[in-house]
Amino acid sequence: MRVKKRTEGAEQVADIEAARKAFERYDLNGDGQITAAEYKSVMAQLGDPYVTEPVAQAVINAHDSNGDGLLTFDEFWAAQNKSGEKTA
């Protein structure tokens, strides 16, 4: 059982590192926050030119726990964990 706990911990470290890389891809100016404009821009680069800034803001607002209209890494990470729990 201890081996399983260690493996789960290692998986979480790997997951958080992957999430950090994904977050950094969206945080175009490197200020530690994702804006609607950054989100929209990255979605267009990924092949979804239909994400407008208001849509991007709505996505951010859905996960913005402090209500500042921006997405921090902690909020991004929490959103990743919530979406994983819903599908599990």
C-alpha positions in Angstrom: 0.0 0.0 0.0 2.9 2.4 0.7 4.1 1.9 -2.9 0.7 3.0 -4.2 0.8 6.2 -2.0 4.3 7.0 -3.4 3.1 6.4 -6.9 0.1 8.6 -6.4 2.4 11.4 -5.1 4.7 11.1 -8.0 1.7 11.2 -10.4 0.5 14.4 -8.7 3.9 16.0 -9.1 3.9 15.0 -12.8 0.3 16.3 -13.1 1.1 19.6 -11.5 4.2 20.0 -13.7 2.1 19.3 -16.8 -0.5 21.8 -15.6 2.2 24.4 -15.0 3.4 24.0 -18.6 -0.1 24.3 -19.9 -0.7 27.4 -17.7 2.5 29.0 -19.0 1.3 28.4 -22.6 -1.8 30.6 -21.9 0.1 33.2 -19.8 1.6 34.9 -22.8 3.2 37.8 -20.9 4.5 35.7 -18.0 2.8 37.7 -15.3 1.3 34.7 -13.5 -2.3 35.5 -14.7 -4.3 34.5 -17.7 -6.4 37.3 -19.2 -9.3 36.8 -21.6 -7.2 38.3 -24.4 -4.4 35.7 -23.7 -7.0 32.9 -23.6 -8.6 34.0 -26.8 -5.2 34.3 -28.5 -4.0 30.8 -27.5 -7.3 29.2 -28.5 -6.9 30.8 -31.9 -3.4 29.4 -32.1 -4.7 26.0 -31.2 -7.2 26.2 -34.1 -10.3 27.6 -32.5 -10.7 31.1 -34.0 -14.4 31.3 -32.8 -13.5 32.0 -29.1 -14.3 35.6 -28.7 -13.0 37.7 -25.8 -16.4 37.7 -24.0 -16.5 33.9 -24.3 -12.9 33.7 -23.0 -13.9 35.9 -20.1 -16.8 33.7 -19.3 -14.5 30.6 -19.2 -12.1 32.5 -16.9 -15.0 33.7 -14.7 -16.2 30.2 -14.2 -13.0 29.3 -12.5 -12.0 32.7 -11.0 -12.3 32.1 -7.3 -11.3 35.6 -6.2 -13.4 37.5 -8.7 -10.7 39.6 -10.3 -11.4 38.5 -13.8 -8.1 36.8 -14.2 -7.0 33.2 -13.8 -4.0 32.4 -11.5 -2.2 29.1 -11.5 -3.9 28.1 -8.3 -7.3 28.7 -9.9 -6.2 26.9 -13.1 -5.0 23.9 -11.0 -8.2 23.8 -9.0 -10.2 23.8 -12.3 -8.1 20.9 -13.6 -8.7 18.9 -10.5 -12.5 19.6 -10.5 -12.8 18.6 -14.2 -10.9 15.3 -13.4 -13.2 14.6 -10.5 -16.3 15.0 -12.6 -15.1 12.4 -15.2 -13.8 9.9 -12.7 
